[in-house]
């Protein structure tokens, strides 16, 4: 079956360009695809404008203003997207991860068998934190001990918030039946791993 025949229609459609406010326009202009192929996540969540403005600030703090290294952040996001069946976020972060030094073989490992790649002790513990959360709902004591030896209090909290944020996004976007843009769909299909489409 083709992807189009198995993917349900979005429950809420993205706002059309005539309904974009200044903030949404600015965000889309700076996003992959720009205003020619607007990211569905932004154009849809903007239907709740007050919440959208606050969420954008929180998301920006995690993506650009945090203490975790960009590479570690992208590893965690990709693994979280995989473990919580978040195909939309998985696709969007493949390219973002590669820009931060995540290799294509590492992306494949993040979307399947982690042992197929070599990770630093901190990276492995951060990825275990994602898996612990997916499997048991919380980070295990063993994983926490490794993380706490490598990260300070602020970084530990940020890591937990990062996992929780992308876990939240994956569930919201699945419930909205959010579809990938053509650019992101091509990226998702270029990796033989990750959440099924």
N, C-alpha and C positions, 0 to 999 in steps of 0.2 A: 504494500500500500504506500502511496505517496504521503509525505508529511502533511500536505494540505488536507488529505482525506481523513487523517487521524487526529489532527489538532482541532480542538473545539474553538468555536468563534469566541473572541474576547467578550467578556461580560460587560465591560465598560470600554468604549472606544476612546482612543487618544483624542484630545481636543484638536479640532481643525485649526489651521493657521489664523483664521479670522477671530478666534477666541483666545489667542495667546496674549498674556499680559507681558509687561516689560521684563519681569524676572524670568519667566519661562523662555521668552525669546532669547534673552542673554545666555541662559543655561544651554539651550539647544545650539546656539551659534558656536559655543565652545566645546560641544560634544562631538564624538565620532558620528559622522553622517550629517552633521550640521542641520540646517533647516531644510535641506533637500530630502534627507532621509531621517526625520526626527526620531530620537529615541523614544520608544513607546512608554518606557517607565516614567519619564519626566512628563510627557504630554498627557498621560493618564492620571498619575498621582496629583497633578496640578488641578484636577477637578475638586480637590479639597484644599483650597488655596492657603488657608491659615496653617493647617497642618503641614502642607507642602513646604512653606517657607521655613518652618522650624526644623523639619526633617532634613532639608537641604543643608542647613547649618551643621546639624549633627553629622550627617554623612561627609560633609567637607572636612570636619574636624578629624574624622577617622581616616579619610583618604589623603589629606594633605598636611594636617597640622599635628599629627600624632608623634609619639616618641619611638614607635616601632620602625624598623627599617622598611623602606618601600618593598624590598624583595620579600621579607618575612610577611608583611601585610598581604601581598598578593598570593603567596603560598597558602596562607590561612583562608583567604577569601575563596580561592579556587577549590580547596579541599572542602570547605563548608558548603559551597554550591553543589559539589558532587555528592556529599553525604546526605544533604537535605533535598536532593532532587531538584535543584534550582538551575534548570537549563538556561534560563534567561541570563542570570548573573554569571554562570559558567562561560557562556559565549562572550559576554561583554568583557570579561577579565582575562581571556586568553591573550589578547594583544597587549593589554595593560601589564600583565605579568611578564610577557616577553620583553617589554620595554624596561622592566626592572631587573632583568637578568635571569628570569626563569626560562630555561631552555625548553624546546619542544618535547624532548624525552621526559623532562621533569613534569611538564603539563600532562603528558600521557599517564605518568605514574600517579599524579594527583587525582586523576579521574579513574583510578582503578587500584592497582597494587603498588603501595608506597615502597615496597622493597625493591621495585624495579629501578630505583634511582638512589643516589647517595646523598644524604642530608647531613648537615652539621648537627651536633647534639641538640642545640637550641631549636633548629628547624624541626627535627624529629619530634621533640617534646611539644612544640606548638601544634604540629599536625596530630599528635596523639591527643592533645587537648580537644581538638575538633572531633576526633573519633570517640573519645570518652563521652563528650556531650551528646553525640548522636546515639551512642549505645546505651548510656546510663543516665543521661540528663545532667551530668556534672563532671568536672575534671577530677580524675582520681588522685589519691594522695601521692602515688608514685610519680605520676606526671607532674603534679604540682611541685614536688621536691626538686625536680630537674629545672623546671621553669623558674622557681624562686631562687635558685642558685645563679641564674643567668640574668634575670630581669629585676628591676626595682619595683616598688609598690605601684607606681604610676603605670609602668609598662604592663604589669600583670593585670591591672584593671582594664587597661586599654585592650589587651588581648581578649579578655573575656567579653568585653563589649563588642569587639569586632566580630567574634563568633556569633554572639547573640543577634547582632544587627543583621548579618547576612542570613542567619537562620530565619529571622522575622521576614526579611525581604522575600526569601524563597517561598515561604508559605503564603504571603500576601499575593505575590505574582502568580502562583499556581491557582489560587482561588479566583483571581481575576481572569484566568486563562490568557495571560499576556503572551503575545506572539513575538517572535524575534523579527527584527528588521532584516531585509535581505543580506546586508553586509554582515550582520552578526550570525545569521543562519549559515552563511558560507564559512565563517570562522569555526563555528561549532562542528560543521561537517568535515573540516580539514583536520580534525583531531580524532583519531580512532580510540576515543575514551570519553568519559564524562557521562552526565545524565542523558538518558535516552530521549530522542526527539520524536 
